[in-house]
Amino acid sequence: MRLRVACLVAFALGAAPAAAAEIASARFTDPTTRYAHGVLGDAIEWGALEMRLTTGKRLRVVLPQSRVFEDLEPRLLDVDGDGAAEVVVVESSQTQGARLSIYDEGGLVAATPFIGQRNRWLAPVGAADLDGDGAVELAYVDRPHLAKTLRIWRFQQGALQEVGQATGVTNHRIGEDFISGGIRHCAGRAPEMITANANWTEIIATRFDGNATDSRAIAPFAGPESFAAALACR
């Protein structure tokens, strides 16, 4: 079984927490084999998401049998800019494949459309204000083993809107229990999304200016340390 972040939690979806409560930690629970894809190296996925609030209250989101969390660990990210974290996860449908979903203490906030076919997955890159307009963008690689397409979604007014894409990149290989790359913040530069090229020979940095993406090779790919160096702005 893949290792996950350990931070315990438990609730009935819809129970409103106190206004001052914020999400302090999250983890996946309820391991399940009901979605036989195994893209992350084993047959175990997750049926529930647990969140612990700063008040100590524990909340629990249980998916129906038709969906699983097909992911490594929940990501705590402030996607609405209010200073408090939301939870960003990959959620897969038995018939429609994966989508990127955002949860908070009240439940599902927003999600991208499902890819549209069973056993089609996406690998998150990260979240940042990529173009400096004050809104947060979330990026993932759509079908990193097939389509190899970077997709960028802006979160505004409680919804996600696709605003950019780039082809010929990837951040995951079938069977790996990790996702490579991420978003780097180098001094004096706009944030850059770090991935590999489609055939895993180069490290690619991609910028988004609000209208278009600009990708360039920055180093040869020579294993995981290549990503570490790129993310450290070396």
C-alpha positions as CSV (number, residue, x, y, z in Angstrom):
1,M,0.0,0.0,0.0
2,R,1.3,3.5,-0.8
3,L,2.3,5.7,2.1
4,R,0.1,8.7,2.7
5,V,0.3,11.8,4.9
6,A,-0.8,10.8,8.4
7,C,-3.2,13.3,10.1
8,L,-6.4,11.8,11.5
9,V,-10.0,13.1,11.0
10,A,-14.0,12.2,11.1
11,F,-17.5,14.0,10.4
12,A,-20.8,14.0,8.7
13,L,-20.7,16.2,5.6
14,G,-22.8,19.2,5.9
15,A,-22.2,19.8,9.7
16,A,-21.1,23.5,9.6
17,P,-18.0,24.3,11.7
18,A,-17.5,27.5,13.6
19,A,-16.7,30.4,11.4
20,A,-13.2,30.8,12.8
21,A,-12.3,27.1,12.1
22,E,-9.8,26.4,9.4
23,I,-8.5,23.1,7.9
24,A,-5.2,22.2,9.7
25,S,-4.5,18.8,8.1
26,A,-6.1,16.1,5.9
27,R,-5.6,12.5,4.9
28,F,-7.2,9.8,2.8
29,T,-8.9,6.9,4.5
30,D,-11.1,3.8,3.7
31,P,-8.7,2.0,1.4
32,T,-10.5,0.3,-1.4
33,T,-9.8,-1.9,-4.5
34,R,-13.1,-1.0,-6.2
35,Y,-11.4,1.0,-8.9
36,A,-8.9,-1.3,-10.6
37,H,-6.5,1.0,-12.4
38,G,-3.2,0.8,-10.4
39,V,-1.5,3.7,-12.2
40,L,0.2,4.7,-8.9
41,G,1.8,1.3,-8.4
42,D,-0.8,-0.7,-6.6
43,A,-4.5,-1.5,-6.6
44,I,-5.4,0.5,-3.5
45,E,-7.3,3.8,-3.8
46,W,-9.3,5.7,-1.2
47,G,-13.0,6.0,-0.4
48,A,-12.9,8.9,2.1
49,L,-11.2,12.2,2.9
50,E,-10.7,13.3,6.5
51,M,-10.0,16.8,7.6
52,R,-9.0,18.1,11.0
53,L,-9.8,21.7,11.8
54,T,-7.8,24.1,13.9
55,T,-10.5,23.7,16.6
56,G,-9.7,20.0,16.8
57,K,-13.0,19.1,15.1
58,R,-12.8,16.2,12.6
59,L,-14.7,16.1,9.3
60,R,-15.2,13.2,6.9
61,V,-16.2,13.2,3.3
62,V,-17.2,9.7,2.1
63,L,-17.4,9.1,-1.7
64,P,-20.2,7.0,-3.3
65,Q,-19.2,3.5,-4.6
66,S,-19.0,5.1,-8.1
67,R,-15.9,7.2,-7.2
68,V,-12.5,7.0,-5.4
69,F,-9.7,9.3,-4.5
70,E,-7.0,8.2,-7.0
71,D,-4.2,10.1,-5.4
72,L,-1.1,10.1,-3.2
73,E,-2.1,12.6,-0.5
74,P,-4.4,15.6,-0.1
75,R,-2.8,19.0,-0.9
76,L,-3.6,21.9,1.5
77,L,-3.6,25.0,-0.7
78,D,-5.2,28.4,-0.4
79,V,-7.0,28.6,-3.7
80,D,-9.4,31.5,-2.9
81,G,-6.8,33.8,-1.4
82,D,-8.5,34.2,2.0
83,G,-5.5,32.9,3.9
84,A,-7.1,29.6,4.8
85,A,-6.3,26.3,3.1
86,E,-8.6,24.3,0.9
87,V,-8.0,20.6,0.1
88,V,-7.1,19.7,-3.5
89,V,-7.3,16.1,-4.6
90,V,-7.6,13.8,-7.7
91,E,-11.0,12.1,-7.7
92,S,-11.9,9.4,-10.2
93,S,-15.2,8.1,-11.5
94,Q,-15.7,4.4,-12.3
95,T,-17.0,5.4,-15.8
96,Q,-15.6,8.9,-16.4
97,G,-12.0,8.9,-15.2
98,A,-10.3,11.6,-13.1
99,R,-11.1,15.2,-12.2
100,L,-9.3,17.7,-10.0
101,S,-11.5,18.6,-7.0
102,I,-11.4,21.2,-4.3
103,Y,-12.9,20.6,-0.9
104,D,-13.3,22.7,2.3
105,E,-15.0,22.2,5.6
106,G,-18.4,22.5,4.0
107,G,-17.8,19.9,1.2
108,L,-17.1,20.1,-2.5
109,V,-16.2,23.7,-3.5
110,A,-15.4,23.2,-7.3
111,A,-14.1,20.6,-9.7
112,T,-12.9,20.3,-13.2
113,P,-14.9,18.1,-15.6
114,F,-14.1,14.4,-15.5
115,I,-11.8,13.4,-18.4
116,G,-14.6,11.3,-19.8
117,Q,-13.4,7.7,-19.9
118,R,-12.6,5.1,-17.2
119,N,-8.9,4.6,-16.3
120,R,-7.9,8.1,-17.6
121,W,-6.0,10.0,-14.9
122,L,-4.4,13.4,-14.3
123,A,-1.3,14.3,-12.3
124,P,-1.4,17.7,-10.3
125,V,1.5,20.1,-10.8
126,G,0.4,22.7,-8.2
127,A,-1.3,26.0,-7.6
128,A,-0.1,29.6,-7.7
129,D,-1.0,33.0,-9.1
130,L,0.9,32.3,-12.3
131,D,0.1,35.5,-14.1
132,G,0.1,38.0,-11.3
133,D,-3.6,39.0,-11.6
134,G,-4.4,38.1,-8.0
135,A,-6.4,34.9,-8.8
136,V,-4.9,31.5,-8.2
137,E,-4.4,29.1,-11.1
138,L,-4.3,25.3,-10.6
139,A,-2.3,23.2,-13.1
140,Y,-2.2,19.5,-13.8
141,V,-1.0,17.2,-16.6
142,D,-4.0,15.6,-18.3
143,R,-3.3,11.9,-19.0
144,P,0.5,12.1,-18.4
145,H,1.0,8.7,-20.1
146,L,-1.3,9.4,-23.1
147,A,-2.3,13.0,-23.9
148,K,0.6,14.6,-22.0
149,T,-1.1,18.0,-21.9
150,L,-0.6,20.6,-19.3
151,R,-3.9,22.3,-18.4
152,I,-4.3,25.5,-16.3
153,W,-7.5,26.4,-14.5
154,R,-8.2,29.7,-12.7
155,F,-10.3,29.7,-9.5
156,Q,-12.5,32.7,-9.3
157,Q,-15.9,33.4,-7.8
158,G,-16.2,29.8,-6.5
159,A,-15.6,28.1,-9.9
160,L,-12.8,26.7,-12.0
161,Q,-12.3,28.0,-15.6
162,E,-9.7,26.6,-18.0
163,V,-7.4,29.4,-19.1
164,G,-4.4,27.8,-20.7
165,Q,-2.6,24.6,-21.9
166,A,0.6,23.3,-23.3
167,T,1.2,20.0,-25.0
168,G,4.2,17.6,-25.0
169,V,4.9,17.5,-21.3
170,T,4.5,14.9,-18.5
171,N,5.1,14.5,-14.8
172,H,4.4,10.8,-14.1
173,R,5.3,7.3,-15.4
174,I,3.0,4.3,-14.9
175,G,3.7,2.5,-11.6
176,E,5.6,5.4,-9.9
177,D,4.2,6.1,-6.4
178,F,5.2,9.8,-6.8
179,I,4.4,12.7,-9.1
180,S,7.4,14.6,-10.4
181,G,8.0,18.4,-10.7
182,G,5.8,21.2,-9.4
183,I,5.8,25.0,-9.4
184,R,8.9,26.9,-8.7
185,H,9.3,30.5,-7.4
186,C,12.7,31.9,-8.4
187,A,13.7,35.4,-7.4
188,G,12.9,38.0,-10.0
189,R,10.8,35.6,-12.1
190,A,7.2,34.7,-12.6
191,P,6.2,31.3,-11.2
192,E,7.1,28.4,-13.5
193,M,5.6,24.9,-13.8
194,I,8.3,22.3,-13.9
195,T,7.6,19.0,-15.8
196,A,9.5,16.6,-18.1
197,N,9.1,16.6,-21.9
198,A,7.0,13.9,-23.5
199,N,9.8,11.4,-23.8
200,W,11.6,12.1,-20.5
201,T,14.8,13.5,-21.9
202,E,14.5,17.1,-20.7
203,I,13.2,19.2,-17.9
204,I,10.7,21.8,-19.1
205,A,9.8,25.1,-17.5
206,T,6.4,26.6,-18.5
207,R,5.2,30.1,-17.8
208,F,1.6,31.4,-18.2
209,D,1.1,35.2,-18.7
210,G,-2.7,35.1,-18.5
211,N,-3.2,34.6,-22.2
212,A,-0.7,32.0,-23.4
213,T,1.9,29.5,-22.2
214,D,5.6,29.6,-23.0
215,S,7.6,26.4,-22.5
216,R,11.4,25.9,-22.7
217,A,13.9,23.2,-21.9
218,I,16.1,24.1,-18.9
219,A,18.2,20.9,-18.3
220,P,18.6,17.3,-19.4
221,F,16.5,14.8,-17.4
222,A,18.8,12.6,-15.4
223,G,16.5,11.2,-12.7
224,P,14.5,12.7,-9.8
225,E,17.5,14.9,-8.8
226,S,16.9,16.8,-12.0
227,F,13.5,18.0,-10.7
228,A,14.9,18.8,-7.3
229,A,17.6,21.1,-8.9
230,A,15.0,22.8,-11.1
231,L,12.6,23.4,-8.3
232,A,15.5,24.9,-6.2
233,C,16.2,27.3,-9.1
234,R,19.6,25.8,-9.8
